[in-house]
Amino acid sequence: MHDAHAGVCAYLSVYTHRALDCTSVDHFVPKSKAPVAQAYTWSNFRLASRPMNTNKREHEDVLDPFTLTSGLFTLNLLSGRMLINSDVAPIGSPLHTQAKATVKRLKLNAGEYRSLRLTYLDQYLSACQPKGRASIKTSIKNARDALLIASPFIYHEVVRQGW
């Protein structure tokens, strides 16, 4: 499962190290609430960091990361805070309500997760600085390639926001 998802937690969208025992498998539809045939199918498994799996537990108010509407979540690159795109999910709509519930349930804007995102952004910005004979264009490309592996969500937000 780790290899199939490039080690990226489905909920936090950051690489999780298998060797550090940071990963787990979430049953998106909880085992206790799904028929056995559904609970143990590949399509019900989500690679999750242990904290995300713990936060989600058996709750069903979390959006499925495999079926998220593109652009639903955005990132404040200065604070590391995840935001809900009201152009995609208008305030008061069922999607906006469920997106808010997802952020709250998974604690996606807790200090440690904002700090983690900001650490990835700092590493990205540092890697963008040319070293030796590398051009700035090459440095940025290499920094983006590394960011895509480390955190696809941050990568897409960096590209979308033109950083």
C-alpha positions in Angstrom: 0.0 0.0 0.0 2.9 2.4 0.8 4.4 1.8 -2.6 1.1 2.1 -4.4 0.5 5.6 -3.0 4.1 6.7 -3.1 4.1 6.9 0.7 1.8 9.9 0.7 -0.9 10.1 3.5 -4.3 10.5 1.8 -5.5 13.0 4.4 -2.5 15.1 5.1 -0.9 14.8 1.7 2.6 14.4 3.0 5.1 11.6 2.6 5.1 9.2 5.5 8.2 7.1 6.3 7.4 3.4 6.5 10.6 2.7 8.3 9.7 5.1 11.1 6.4 3.3 11.7 4.4 6.5 10.8 2.0 4.9 8.4 -1.2 3.0 8.8 -4.1 1.9 6.7 -7.4 3.6 7.2 -10.7 1.8 6.4 -12.5 4.8 4.9 -15.8 3.2 5.6 -15.2 2.0 9.1 -14.9 -1.8 9.6 -17.6 -1.6 12.3 -20.1 0.1 9.9 -19.5 -1.7 6.6 -20.2 -5.2 5.5 -17.1 -7.3 5.6 -17.0 -7.5 1.8 -16.8 -3.7 1.6 -14.6 -3.1 4.6 -11.7 -5.2 3.4 -11.6 -4.2 -0.3 -8.7 -2.3 -1.7 -11.0 0.5 -2.7 -11.9 1.1 1.0 -8.2 1.4 2.1 -6.5 4.8 2.5 -2.8 5.1 3.3 -2.8 7.4 6.4 -0.3 8.8 8.8 -1.0 7.4 12.3 -2.2 10.8 13.6 -4.6 11.2 10.8 -6.0 7.7 11.2 -6.3 8.3 14.9 -8.1 11.6 14.3 -10.5 10.1 11.8 -11.2 6.9 13.8 -14.7 5.6 12.9 -16.2 9.0 12.1 -17.9 9.3 8.8 -18.0 13.1 8.5 -14.7 13.2 6.6 -14.5 13.8 2.9 -13.0 10.9 0.9 -9.6 12.1 -0.3 -9.9 9.9 -3.3 -13.0 11.8 -4.6 -12.2 15.4 -3.5 -13.4 18.1 -5.9 -10.3 19.7 -7.5 -9.4 23.0 -5.9 -11.7 22.5 -2.9 -8.8 23.2 -0.5 -6.2 25.9 -0.8 -3.2 26.8 1.3 -2.1 30.0 2.8 1.5 29.8 2.0 2.5 32.3 4.8 0.6 30.6 7.7 0.4 27.0 6.5 -3.3 27.1 7.1 -5.7 25.0 4.9 -8.6 27.0 3.6 -11.9 26.0 1.9 -12.3 27.5 -1.6 -15.7 29.2 -1.5 -15.7 29.4 -5.3 -15.7 25.5 -5.3 -17.8 25.1 -2.2 -20.0 28.1 -1.5 -20.4 29.0 2.1 -23.4 27.2 3.5 -23.4 24.5 0.9 -23.3 20.9 1.9 -19.8 20.5 0.4 -18.5 23.5 2.4 -20.1 22.2 5.6 -18.5 18.8 5.1 -15.1 20.3 4.1 -15.2 22.3 7.4 -16.1 19.1 9.3 -13.1 17.4 7.6 -10.7 20.1 8.6 -12.0 20.1 12.1 -12.1 16.3 12.6 -8.7 15.7 11.2 -7.3 18.8 13.0 -5.7 19.8 9.7 -5.0 23.3 10.9 -3.5 22.3 14.2 -0.2 23.9 15.0 1.9 20.8 14.3 0.4 20.4 10.8 0.7 24.0 9.9 4.3 23.9 11.2 5.0 20.8 9.1 3.6 22.6 5.9 5.8 25.7 6.7 8.8 23.5 7.1 8.2 22.0 3.6 7.8 25.5 2.3 11.0 26.7 3.9 12.9 23.7 2.5 11.4 24.5 -0.9 12.4 28.1 -0.8 15.9 27.2 0.3 16.2 24.7 -2.5 15.1 27.3 -5.0 18.3 29.3 -4.4 20.9 28.4 -7.1 24.0 26.5 -5.8 27.2 26.3 -7.7 26.7 26.5 -11.4 23.0 25.6 -11.3 20.6 28.2 -12.9 17.7 29.5 -10.9 15.4 27.8 -13.4 17.1 24.4 -12.7 17.0 25.1 -9.0 13.3 25.8 -9.0 12.6 22.8 -11.1 14.6 20.5 -8.7 12.9 22.1 -5.7 9.5 21.6 -7.1 10.3 18.0 -8.0 11.3 17.3 -4.4 8.2 19.1 -3.1 6.0 17.0 -5.3 7.3 13.9 -3.6 7.3 15.3 -0.1 3.8 17.0 -0.3 1.7 16.9 -3.4 -0.8 19.4 -2.0 1.8 22.0 -1.1 3.4 21.4 -4.6 0.1 22.1 -6.3 -0.5 25.2 -4.2 3.0 26.5 -4.9 2.5 26.1 -8.6 -1.0 27.5 -8.5 0.1 30.5 -6.6 3.2 31.1 -8.7 5.8 30.6 -6.1 
